[in-house]
Amino acid sequence: MLGSKTSSNRRRARPSFSEAIRLAEARARVRANRPANRRRHKSVHASIAGTMELDDTPSILLRMGRWMLALVLLPFCGVTSWTFFSQFSSVALDHGFWRSSAFWYFATGGLLMVGWFATGLLWNAFLYLYVLGHELTHIVFIWLFRGRISDWGVSVDGGYVTTDKSNIVIALAPYFMPLWAALIVGIYALVGCFVDLSPVVMKSLYGLIGFFWAFHLLWTLWMIPRDQPDLRENGTFLSLMIIYLANLLVLVVLTCLASPAMDFRTFASGWLANGQEVREAAEMALRRVLR
């Protein structure tokens, strides 16, 4: 993984991350042959590795800066959550969005994925698909930032991408970018440029988006507690704040596109109003403390 720049007098003597991944895969295969091994409880790492040498640990100032930025993002997460859930409940109940076909096909696709995840059917196939999508998302964002790929690999025991460039967007993109859902939307949009899509086909689109968005969310939640290097690269607390806020914004975009009663302007105005209330409440609390 890429962290800070190379230090001339303090370099990491450990193997490269790709070598570490291969060693971890070998150990995982040994453990898989032992009795009573359960794949759900193993540690799976899907991450980005750097080709340059790294400092062992970030400086104290860098860690403090990450914590401060995470604390700054915390009220933004709260206001965004408050705005989304209040507006979504209004749209669903007052405007009858829950009765629309788009909502029910999306919900059906999501519930199907939840049931599949809970029962463990095709567990290895879905795990491989998630790790593949995770690493492909890294690759796409590395290319967007004009980086180069020297090596990458995927298996049910983990995955890695070796590159000469990394930043916080590249490292965290797989945790908020539902790649397979985005590909489905892109395919439908491309086909729609040449063929008029029937209402039945559009309903299937909502179902597939719900299925793969739930797939992204469930497997991301399953993967995060397994000590992912992607999160440690920029500080776990800061990474989690960014992941939560980004996933919530993706959900806002999906809702605005699917519901005619909720648009981006309505959400933005509601967010500003709620943010003003939070600021005023914080100022009043601060005045009471200082008295």
C-alpha positions as protocol buffer text, in pm:
chain_id: "A"
residue {
  index: 1
  type: MET
  ca { x: 0 y: 0 z: 0 }
}
residue {
  index: 2
  type: LEU
  ca { x: 103 y: 355 z: -55 }
}
residue {
  index: 3
  type: GLY
  ca { x: 122 y: 585 z: 242 }
}
residue {
  index: 4
  type: SER
  ca { x: 373 y: 865 z: 277 }
}
residue {
  index: 5
  type: LYS
  ca { x: 679 y: 925 z: 58 }
}
residue {
  index: 6
  type: THR
  ca { x: 991 y: 712 z: 75 }
}
residue {
  index: 7
  type: SER
  ca { x: 1229 y: 782 z: 361 }
}
residue {
  index: 8
  type: SER
  ca { x: 1599 y: 761 z: 274 }
}
residue {
  index: 9
  type: ASN
  ca { x: 1716 y: 636 z: 611 }
}
residue {
  index: 10
  type: ARG
  ca { x: 1420 y: 426 z: 718 }
}
residue {
  index: 11
  type: ARG
  ca { x: 1284 y: 174 z: 469 }
}
residue {
  index: 12
  type: ARG
  ca { x: 1061 y: -124 z: 505 }
}
residue {
  index: 13
  type: ALA
  ca { x: 1252 y: -449 z: 485 }
}
residue {
  index: 14
  type: ARG
  ca { x: 941 y: -665 z: 467 }
}
residue {
  index: 15
  type: PRO
  ca { x: 833 y: -845 z: 146 }
}
residue {
  index: 16
  type: SER
  ca { x: 627 y: -656 z: -109 }
}
residue {
  index: 17
  type: PHE
  ca { x: 253 y: -662 z: -59 }
}
residue {
  index: 18
  type: SER
  ca { x: 196 y: -891 z: -357 }
}
residue {
  index: 19
  type: GLU
  ca { x: 436 y: -1142 z: -202 }
}
residue {
  index: 20
  type: ALA
  ca { x: 257 y: -1109 z: 132 }
}
residue {
  index: 21
  type: ILE
  ca { x: -76 y: -1174 z: -39 }
}
residue {
  index: 22
  type: ARG
  ca { x: 59 y: -1489 z: -203 }
}
residue {
  index: 23
  type: LEU
  ca { x: 192 y: -1612 z: 132 }
}
residue {
  index: 24
  type: ALA
  ca { x: -146 y: -1540 z: 291 }
}
residue {
  index: 25
  type: GLU
  ca { x: -319 y: -1735 z: 15 }
}
residue {
  index: 26
  type: ALA
  ca { x: -88 y: -2032 z: 74 }
}
residue {
  index: 27
  type: ARG
  ca { x: -158 y: -2024 z: 448 }
}
residue {
  index: 28
  type: ALA
  ca { x: -531 y: -1997 z: 378 }
}
residue {
  index: 29
  type: ARG
  ca { x: -519 y: -2306 z: 156 }
}
residue {
  index: 30
  type: VAL
  ca { x: -346 y: -2497 z: 436 }
}
residue {
  index: 31
  type: ARG
  ca { x: -611 y: -2386 z: 683 }
}
residue {
  index: 32
  type: ALA
  ca { x: -886 y: -2482 z: 437 }
}
residue {
  index: 33
  type: ASN
  ca { x: -773 y: -2846 z: 456 }
}
residue {
  index: 34
  type: ARG
  ca { x: -807 y: -2855 z: 833 }
}
residue {
  index: 35
  type: PRO
  ca { x: -1125 y: -2992 z: 994 }
}
residue {
  index: 36
  type: ALA
  ca { x: -1398 y: -2758 z: 1104 }
}
residue {
  index: 37
  type: ASN
  ca { x: -1267 y: -2470 z: 892 }
}
residue {
  index: 38
  type: ARG
  ca { x: -1540 y: -2216 z: 809 }
}
residue {
  index: 39
  type: ARG
  ca { x: -1482 y: -1965 z: 530 }
}
residue {
  index: 40
  type: ARG
  ca { x: -1709 y: -1703 z: 680 }
}
residue {
  index: 41
  type: HIS
  ca { x: -1474 y: -1655 z: 974 }
}
residue {
  index: 42
  type: LYS
  ca { x: -1147 y: -1620 z: 786 }
}
residue {
  index: 43
  type: SER
  ca { x: -975 y: -1293 z: 716 }
}
residue {
  index: 44
  type: VAL
  ca { x: -996 y: -1183 z: 353 }
}
residue {
  index: 45
  type: HIS
  ca { x: -784 y: -893 z: 231 }
}
residue {
  index: 46
  type: ALA
  ca { x: -868 y: -714 z: -94 }
}
residue {
  index: 47
  type: SER
  ca { x: -647 y: -416 z: -126 }
}
residue {
  index: 48
  type: ILE
  ca { x: -404 y: -199 z: -317 }
}
residue {
  index: 49
  type: ALA
  ca { x: -30 y: -245 z: -289 }
}
residue {
  index: 50
  type: GLY
  ca { x: 245 y: -6 z: -387 }
}
residue {
  index: 51
  type: THR
  ca { x: 560 y: -78 z: -580 }
}
residue {
  index: 52
  type: MET
  ca { x: 766 y: 182 z: -392 }
}
residue {
  index: 53
  type: GLU
  ca { x: 903 y: 149 z: -39 }
}
residue {
  index: 54
  type: LEU
  ca { x: 707 y: 297 z: 247 }
}
residue {
  index: 55
  type: ASP
  ca { x: 764 y: 444 z: 590 }
}
residue {
  index: 56
  type: ASP
  ca { x: 674 y: 204 z: 866 }
}
residue {
  index: 57
  type: THR
  ca { x: 419 y: 428 z: 1038 }
}
residue {
  index: 58
  type: PRO
  ca { x: 267 y: 772 z: 972 }
}
residue {
  index: 59
  type: SER
  ca { x: 386 y: 1062 z: 1183 }
}
residue {
  index: 60
  type: ILE
  ca { x: 196 y: 1180 z: 1487 }
}
residue {
  index: 61
  type: LEU
  ca { x: 99 y: 1503 z: 1310 }
}
residue {
  index: 62
  type: LEU
  ca { x: -38 y: 1308 z: 1014 }
}
residue {
  index: 63
  type: ARG
  ca { x: -244 y: 1083 z: 1241 }
}
residue {
  index: 64
  type: MET
  ca { x: -377 y: 1383 z: 1434 }
}
residue {
  index: 65
  type: GLY
  ca { x: -467 y: 1553 z: 1106 }
}
residue {
  index: 66
  type: ARG
  ca { x: -661 y: 1247 z: 992 }
}
residue {
  index: 67
  type: TRP
  ca { x: -851 y: 1236 z: 1321 }
}
residue {
  index: 68
  type: MET
  ca { x: -934 y: 1607 z: 1297 }
}
residue {
  index: 69
  type: LEU
  ca { x: -1062 y: 1566 z: 941 }
}
residue {
  index: 70
  type: ALA
  ca { x: -1271 y: 1265 z: 1047 }
}
residue {
  index: 71
  type: LEU
  ca { x: -1425 y: 1469 z: 1331 }
}
residue {
  index: 72
  type: VAL
  ca { x: -1503 y: 1749 z: 1083 }
}
residue {
  index: 73
  type: LEU
  ca { x: -1680 y: 1497 z: 856 }
}
residue {
  index: 74
  type: LEU
  ca { x: -1884 y: 1357 z: 1145 }
}
residue {
  index: 75
  type: PRO
  ca { x: -2150 y: 1636 z: 1150 }
}
residue {
  index: 76
  type: PHE
  ca { x: -2170 y: 1621 z: 769 }
}
residue {
  index: 77
  type: CYS
  ca { x: -2254 y: 1250 z: 800 }
}
residue {
  index: 78
  type: GLY
  ca { x: -2517 y: 1328 z: 1063 }
}
residue {
  index: 79
  type: VAL
  ca { x: -2685 y: 1607 z: 864 }
}
residue {
  index: 80
  type: THR
  ca { x: -2681 y: 1402 z: 543 }
}
residue {
  index: 81
  type: SER
  ca { x: -2834 y: 1103 z: 723 }
}
residue {
  index: 82
  type: TRP
  ca { x: -3103 y: 1320 z: 885 }
}
residue {
  index: 83
  type: THR
  ca { x: -3190 y: 1487 z: 554 }
}
residue {
  index: 84
  type: PHE
  ca { x: -3203 y: 1165 z: 354 }
}
residue {
  index: 85
  type: PHE
  ca { x: -3411 y: 960 z: 594 }
}
residue {
  index: 86
  type: SER
  ca { x: -3656 y: 1244 z: 662 }
}
residue {
  index: 87
  type: GLN
  ca { x: -3705 y: 1318 z: 293 }
}
residue {
  index: 88
  type: PHE
  ca { x: -3719 y: 950 z: 197 }
}
residue {
  index: 89
  type: SER
  ca { x: -3986 y: 881 z: 458 }
}
residue {
  index: 90
  type: SER
  ca { x: -4185 y: 1178 z: 328 }
}
residue {
  index: 91
  type: VAL
  ca { x: -4151 y: 1060 z: -32 }
}
residue {
  index: 92
  type: ALA
  ca { x: -4237 y: 701 z: 56 }
}
residue {
  index: 93
  type: LEU
  ca { x: -4541 y: 777 z: 273 }
}
residue {
  index: 94
  type: ASP
  ca { x: -4683 y: 1108 z: 153 }
}
residue {
  index: 95
  type: HIS
  ca { x: -4613 y: 1068 z: -218 }
}
residue {
  index: 96
  type: GLY
  ca { x: -4671 y: 693 z: -241 }
}
residue {
  index: 97
  type: PHE
  ca { x: -4322 y: 609 z: -367 }
}
residue {
  index: 98
  type: TRP
  ca { x: -4341 y: 274 z: -187 }
}
residue {
  index: 99
  type: ARG
  ca { x: -4629 y: 178 z: -418 }
}
residue {
  index: 100
  type: SER
  ca { x: -4431 y: 241 z: -738 }
}
residue {
  index: 101
  type: SER
  ca { x: -4295 y: -45 z: -948 }
}
residue {
  index: 102
  type: ALA
  ca { x: -3944 y: 103 z: -934 }
}
residue {
  index: 103
  type: PHE
  ca { x: -3938 y: 80 z: -555 }
}
residue {
  index: 104
  type: TRP
  ca { x: -4074 y: -274 z: -539 }
}
residue {
  index: 105
  type: TYR
  ca { x: -3845 y: -415 z: -807 }
}
residue {
  index: 106
  type: PHE
  ca { x: -3547 y: -247 z: -642 }
}
residue {
  index: 107
  type: ALA
  ca { x: -3653 y: -377 z: -300 }
}
residue {
  index: 108
  type: THR
  ca { x: -3717 y: -728 z: -435 }
}
residue {
  index: 109
  type: GLY
  ca { x: -3370 y: -741 z: -589 }
}
residue {
  index: 110
  type: GLY
  ca { x: -3216 y: -619 z: -265 }
}
residue {
  index: 111
  type: LEU
  ca { x: -3409 y: -867 z: -50 }
}
residue {
  index: 112
  type: LEU
  ca { x: -3311 y: -1150 z: -281 }
}
residue {
  index: 113
  type: MET
  ca { x: -2946 y: -1066 z: -231 }
}
residue {
  index: 114
  type: VAL
  ca { x: -2995 y: -1038 z: 146 }
}
residue {
  index: 115
  type: GLY
  ca { x: -3154 y: -1382 z: 155 }
}
residue {
  index: 116
  type: TRP
  ca { x: -2877 y: -1528 z: -58 }
}
residue {
  index: 117
  type: PHE
  ca { x: -2614 y: -1373 z: 168 }
}
residue {
  index: 118
  type: ALA
  ca { x: -2785 y: -1496 z: 487 }
}
residue {
  index: 119
  type: THR
  ca { x: -2819 y: -1855 z: 367 }
}
residue {
  index: 120
  type: GLY
  ca { x: -2462 y: -1877 z: 235 }
}
residue {
  index: 121
  type: LEU
  ca { x: -2565 y: -2023 z: -100 }
}
residue {
  index: 122
  type: LEU
  ca { x: -2292 y: -1982 z: -365 }
}
residue {
  index: 123
  type: TRP
  ca { x: -2079 y: -1815 z: -97 }
}
residue {
  index: 124
  type: ASN
  ca { x: -1747 y: -1868 z: -276 }
}
residue {
  index: 125
  type: ALA
  ca { x: -1885 y: -1749 z: -609 }
}
residue {
  index: 126
  type: PHE
  ca { x: -2019 y: -1425 z: -458 }
}
residue {
  index: 127
  type: LEU
  ca { x: -1700 y: -1373 z: -257 }
}
residue {
  index: 128
  type: TYR
  ca { x: -1489 y: -1410 z: -570 }
}
residue {
  index: 129
  type: LEU
  ca { x: -1720 y: -1171 z: -758 }
}
residue {
  index: 130
  type: TYR
  ca { x: -1688 y: -914 z: -481 }
}
residue {
  index: 131
  type: VAL
  ca { x: -1307 y: -936 z: -463 }
}
residue {
  index: 132
  type: LEU
  ca { x: -1289 y: -914 z: -844 }
}
residue {
  index: 133
  type: GLY
  ca { x: -1509 y: -604 z: -845 }
}
residue {
  index: 134
  type: HIS
  ca { x: -1305 y: -459 z: -559 }
}
residue {
  index: 135
  type: GLU
  ca { x: -976 y: -489 z: -746 }
}
residue {
  index: 136
  type: LEU
  ca { x: -1126 y: -377 z: -1079 }
}
residue {
  index: 137
  type: THR
  ca { x: -1254 y: -63 z: -907 }
}
residue {
  index: 138
  type: HIS
  ca { x: -903 y: 6 z: -779 }
}
residue {
  index: 139
  type: ILE
  ca { x: -774 y: -39 z: -1134 }
}
residue {
  index: 140
  type: VAL
  ca { x: -1033 y: 193 z: -1288 }
}
residue {
  index: 141
  type: PHE
  ca { x: -953 y: 472 z: -1042 }
}
residue {
  index: 142
  type: ILE
  ca { x: -578 y: 418 z: -1079 }
}
residue {
  index: 143
  type: TRP
  ca { x: -622 y: 472 z: -1453 }
}
residue {
  index: 144
  type: LEU
  ca { x: -835 y: 780 z: -1390 }
}
residue {
  index: 145
  type: PHE
  ca { x: -549 y: 925 z: -1185 }
}
residue {
  index: 146
  type: ARG
  ca { x: -300 y: 828 z: -1458 }
}
residue {
  index: 147
  type: GLY
  ca { x: -132 y: 554 z: -1259 }
}
residue {
  index: 148
  type: ARG
  ca { x: 17 y: 231 z: -1390 }
}
residue {
  index: 149
  type: ILE
  ca { x: -59 y: -129 z: -1297 }
}
residue {
  index: 150
  type: SER
  ca { x: 234 y: -370 z: -1268 }
}
residue {
  index: 151
  type: ASP
  ca { x: 54 y: -669 z: -1116 }
}
residue {
  index: 152
  type: TRP
  ca { x: -280 y: -775 z: -979 }
}
residue {
  index: 153
  type: GLY
  ca { x: -453 y: -1091 z: -862 }
}
residue {
  index: 154
  type: VAL
  ca { x: -788 y: -1217 z: -736 }
}
residue {
  index: 155
  type: SER
  ca { x: -898 y: -1526 z: -544 }
}
residue {
  index: 156
  type: VAL
  ca { x: -1154 y: -1615 z: -278 }
}
residue {
  index: 157
  type: ASP
  ca { x: -873 y: -1573 z: -24 }
}
residue {
  index: 158
  type: GLY
  ca { x: -804 y: -1213 z: -120 }
}
residue {
  index: 159
  type: GLY
  ca { x: -687 y: -982 z: -392 }
}
residue {
  index: 160
  type: TYR
  ca { x: -432 y: -711 z: -462 }
}
residue {
  index: 161
  type: VAL
  ca { x: -331 y: -450 z: -717 }
}
residue {
  index: 162
  type: THR
  ca { x: 30 y: -334 z: -743 }
}
residue {
  index: 163
  type: THR
  ca { x: 65 y: 21 z: -873 }
}
residue {
  index: 164
  type: ASP
  ca { x: 293 y: 322 z: -875 }
}
residue {
  index: 165
  type: LYS
  ca { x: 19 y: 559 z: -755 }
}
residue {
  index: 166
  type: SER
  ca { x: -233 y: 571 z: -474 }
}
residue {
  index: 167
  type: ASN
  ca { x: -441 y: 829 z: -291 }
}
residue {
  index: 168
  type: ILE
  ca { x: -741 y: 828 z: -63 }
}
residue {
  index: 169
  type: VAL
  ca { x: -987 y: 809 z: -355 }
}
residue {
  index: 170
  type: ILE
  ca { x: -809 y: 514 z: -516 }
}
residue {
  index: 171
  type: ALA
  ca { x: -778 y: 332 z: -185 }
}
residue {
  index: 172
  type: LEU
  ca { x: -1141 y: 375 z: -77 }
}
residue {
  index: 173
  type: ALA
  ca { x: -1325 y: 372 z: -412 }
}
residue {
  index: 174
  type: PRO
  ca { x: -1425 y: 1 z: -391 }
}
residue {
  index: 175
  type: TYR
  ca { x: -1600 y: 66 z: -60 }
}
residue {
  index: 176
  type: PHE
  ca { x: -1841 y: 325 z: -200 }
}
residue {
  index: 177
  type: MET
  ca { x: -1850 y: 251 z: -574 }
}
residue {
  index: 178
  type: PRO
  ca { x: -2098 y: -32 z: -656 }
}
residue {
  index: 179
  type: LEU
  ca { x: -1911 y: -139 z: -968 }
}
residue {
  index: 180
  type: TRP
  ca { x: -2145 y: -417 z: -1085 }
}
residue {
  index: 181
  type: ALA
  ca { x: -2455 y: -198 z: -1040 }
}
residue {
  index: 182
  type: ALA
  ca { x: -2282 y: 80 z: -1235 }
}
residue {
  index: 183
  type: LEU
  ca { x: -2195 y: -164 z: -1515 }
}
residue {
  index: 184
  type: ILE
  ca { x: -2557 y: -281 z: -1533 }
}
residue {
  index: 185
  type: VAL
  ca { x: -2676 y: 81 z: -1563 }
}
residue {
  index: 186
  type: GLY
  ca { x: -2413 y: 148 z: -1830 }
}
residue {
  index: 187
  type: ILE
  ca { x: -2518 y: -156 z: -2034 }
}
residue {
  index: 188
  type: TYR
  ca { x: -2886 y: -60 z: -2020 }
}
residue {
  index: 189
  type: ALA
  ca { x: -2802 y: 300 z: -2112 }
}
residue {
  index: 190
  type: LEU
  ca { x: -2591 y: 184 z: -2408 }
}
residue {
  index: 191
  type: VAL
  ca { x: -2861 y: -52 z: -2533 }
}
residue {
  index: 192
  type: GLY
  ca { x: -3120 y: 223 z: -2484 }
}
residue {
  index: 193
  type: CYS
  ca { x: -2930 y: 443 z: -2730 }
}
residue {
  index: 194
  type: PHE
  ca { x: -3016 y: 198 z: -3009 }
}
residue {
  index: 195
  type: VAL
  ca { x: -3334 y: 22 z: -2892 }
}
residue {
  index: 196
  type: ASP
  ca { x: -3646 y: 145 z: -2716 }
}
residue {
  index: 197
  type: LEU
  ca { x: -3653 y: -40 z: -2384 }
}
residue {
  index: 198
  type: SER
  ca { x: -3993 y: -175 z: -2284 }
}
residue {
  index: 199
  type: PRO
  ca { x: -4140 y: -114 z: -1935 }
}
residue {
  index: 200
  type: VAL
  ca { x: -4071 y: -478 z: -1847 }
}
residue {
  index: 201
  type: VAL
  ca { x: -3703 y: -436 z: -1930 }
}
residue {
  index: 202
  type: MET
  ca { x: -3685 y: -117 z: -1723 }
}
residue {
  index: 203
  type: LYS
  ca { x: -3840 y: -299 z: -1427 }
}
residue {
  index: 204
  type: SER
  ca { x: -3573 y: -566 z: -1457 }
}
residue {
  index: 205
  type: LEU
  ca { x: -3316 y: -284 z: -1445 }
}
residue {
  index: 206
  type: TYR
  ca { x: -3453 y: -167 z: -1109 }
}
residue {
  index: 207
  type: GLY
  ca { x: -3439 y: -524 z: -979 }
}
residue {
  index: 208
  type: LEU
  ca { x: -3078 y: -574 z: -1092 }
}
residue {
  index: 209
  type: ILE
  ca { x: -2972 y: -241 z: -943 }
}
residue {
  index: 210
  type: GLY
  ca { x: -3129 y: -339 z: -610 }
}
residue {
  index: 211
  type: PHE
  ca { x: -2963 y: -682 z: -624 }
}
residue {
  index: 212
  type: PHE
  ca { x: -2613 y: -554 z: -699 }
}
residue {
  index: 213
  type: TRP
  ca { x: -2637 y: -250 z: -471 }
}
residue {
  index: 214
  type: ALA
  ca { x: -2730 y: -482 z: -182 }
}
residue {
  index: 215
  type: PHE
  ca { x: -2447 y: -711 z: -296 }
}
residue {
  index: 216
  type: HIS
  ca { x: -2204 y: -420 z: -273 }
}
residue {
  index: 217
  type: LEU
  ca { x: -2333 y: -305 z: 66 }
}
residue {
  index: 218
  type: LEU
  ca { x: -2347 y: -647 z: 234 }
}
residue {
  index: 219
  type: TRP
  ca { x: -2007 y: -765 z: 119 }
}
residue {
  index: 220
  type: THR
  ca { x: -1849 y: -429 z: 201 }
}
residue {
  index: 221
  type: LEU
  ca { x: -1986 y: -451 z: 556 }
}
residue {
  index: 222
  type: TRP
  ca { x: -1861 y: -809 z: 576 }
}
residue {
  index: 223
  type: MET
  ca { x: -1514 y: -712 z: 448 }
}
residue {
  index: 224
  type: ILE
  ca { x: -1446 y: -396 z: 653 }
}
residue {
  index: 225
  type: PRO
  ca { x: -1399 y: -563 z: 996 }
}
residue {
  index: 226
  type: ARG
  ca { x: -1135 y: -796 z: 849 }
}
residue {
  index: 227
  type: ASP
  ca { x: -847 y: -551 z: 901 }
}
residue {
  index: 228
  type: GLN
  ca { x: -830 y: -414 z: 547 }
}
residue {
  index: 229
  type: PRO
  ca { x: -501 y: -241 z: 451 }
}
residue {
  index: 230
  type: ASP
  ca { x: -700 y: 3 z: 236 }
}
residue {
  index: 231
  type: LEU
  ca { x: -853 y: 152 z: 551 }
}
residue {
  index: 232
  type: ARG
  ca { x: -529 y: 170 z: 747 }
}
residue {
  index: 233
  type: GLU
  ca { x: -355 y: 352 z: 460 }
}
residue {
  index: 234
  type: ASN
  ca { x: -539 y: 677 z: 534 }
}
residue {
  index: 235
  type: GLY
  ca { x: -647 y: 610 z: 893 }
}
residue {
  index: 236
  type: THR
  ca { x: -933 y: 376 z: 981 }
}
residue {
  index: 237
  type: PHE
  ca { x: -1154 y: 640 z: 1144 }
}
residue {
  index: 238
  type: LEU
  ca { x: -1122 y: 883 z: 854 }
}
residue {
  index: 239
  type: SER
  ca { x: -1171 y: 604 z: 601 }
}
residue {
  index: 240
  type: LEU
  ca { x: -1491 y: 487 z: 770 }
}
residue {
  index: 241
  type: MET
  ca { x: -1632 y: 841 z: 775 }
}
residue {
  index: 242
  type: ILE
  ca { x: -1563 y: 882 z: 404 }
}
residue {
  index: 243
  type: ILE
  ca { x: -1703 y: 538 z: 320 }
}
residue {
  index: 244
  type: TYR
  ca { x: -2025 y: 602 z: 512 }
}
residue {
  index: 245
  type: LEU
  ca { x: -2080 y: 948 z: 364 }
}
residue {
  index: 246
  type: ALA
  ca { x: -2000 y: 835 z: 9 }
}
residue {
  index: 247
  type: ASN
  ca { x: -2233 y: 533 z: 27 }
}
residue {
  index: 248
  type: LEU
  ca { x: -2510 y: 753 z: 165 }
}
residue {
  index: 249
  type: LEU
  ca { x: -2464 y: 998 z: -123 }
}
residue {
  index: 250
  type: VAL
  ca { x: -2485 y: 709 z: -371 }
}
residue {
  index: 251
  type: LEU
  ca { x: -2817 y: 612 z: -211 }
}
residue {
  index: 252
  type: VAL
  ca { x: -2934 y: 973 z: -238 }
}
residue {
  index: 253
  type: VAL
  ca { x: -2852 y: 975 z: -609 }
}
residue {
  index: 254
  type: LEU
  ca { x: -3038 y: 647 z: -668 }
}
residue {
  index: 255
  type: THR
  ca { x: -3345 y: 775 z: -483 }
}
residue {
  index: 256
  type: CYS
  ca { x: -3347 y: 1107 z: -669 }
}
residue {
  index: 257
  type: LEU
  ca { x: -3325 y: 927 z: -1002 }
}
residue {
  index: 258
  type: ALA
  ca { x: -3602 y: 680 z: -916 }
}
residue {
  index: 259
  type: SER
  ca { x: -3850 y: 913 z: -742 }
}
residue {
  index: 260
  type: PRO
  ca { x: -4005 y: 1215 z: -917 }
}
residue {
  index: 261
  type: ALA
  ca { x: -4101 y: 1360 z: -575 }
}
residue {
  index: 262
  type: MET
  ca { x: -3739 y: 1389 z: -457 }
}
residue {
  index: 263
  type: ASP
  ca { x: -3480 y: 1571 z: -664 }
}
residue {
  index: 264
  type: PHE
  ca { x: -3130 y: 1704 z: -603 }
}
residue {
  index: 265
  type: ARG
  ca { x: -3247 y: 2061 z: -547 }
}
residue {
  index: 266
  type: THR
  ca { x: -3499 y: 1952 z: -283 }
}
residue {
  index: 267
  type: PHE
  ca { x: -3236 y: 1744 z: -107 }
}
residue {
  index: 268
  type: ALA
  ca { x: -2981 y: 2028 z: -116 }
}
residue {
  index: 269
  type: SER
  ca { x: -3224 y: 2282 z: 28 }
}
residue {
  index: 270
  type: GLY
  ca { x: -3328 y: 2038 z: 301 }
}
residue {
  index: 271
  type: TRP
  ca { x: -2964 y: 1966 z: 379 }
}
residue {
  index: 272
  type: LEU
  ca { x: -2886 y: 2337 z: 418 }
}
residue {
  index: 273
  type: ALA
  ca { x: -3188 y: 2389 z: 645 }
}
residue {
  index: 274
  type: ASN
  ca { x: -3095 y: 2093 z: 865 }
}
residue {
  index: 275
  type: GLY
  ca { x: -2734 y: 2203 z: 872 }
}
residue {
  index: 276
  type: GLN
  ca { x: -2842 y: 2546 z: 992 }
}
residue {
  index: 277
  type: GLU
  ca { x: -3044 y: 2389 z: 1274 }
}
residue {
  index: 278
  type: VAL
  ca { x: -2749 y: 2176 z: 1380 }
}
residue {
  index: 279
  type: ARG
  ca { x: -2517 y: 2477 z: 1377 }
}
residue {
  index: 280
  type: GLU
  ca { x: -2756 y: 2685 z: 1587 }
}
residue {
  index: 281
  type: ALA
  ca { x: -2802 y: 2398 z: 1834 }
}
residue {
  index: 282
  type: ALA
  ca { x: -2424 y: 2357 z: 1861 }
}
residue {
  index: 283
  type: GLU
  ca { x: -2377 y: 2730 z: 1921 }
}
residue {
  index: 284
  type: MET
  ca { x: -2641 y: 2731 z: 2196 }
}
residue {
  index: 285
  type: ALA
  ca { x: -2480 y: 2430 z: 2363 }
}
residue {
  index: 286
  type: LEU
  ca { x: -2138 y: 2596 z: 2344 }
}
residue {
  index: 287
  type: ARG
  ca { x: -2271 y: 2918 z: 2503 }
}
residue {
  index: 288
  type: ARG
  ca { x: -2418 y: 2718 z: 2792 }
}
residue {
  index: 289
  type: VAL
  ca { x: -2088 y: 2541 z: 2848 }
}
residue {
  index: 290
  type: LEU
  ca { x: -1890 y: 2867 z: 2846 }
}
residue {
  index: 291
  type: ARG
  ca { x: -2121 y: 3040 z: 3096 }
}
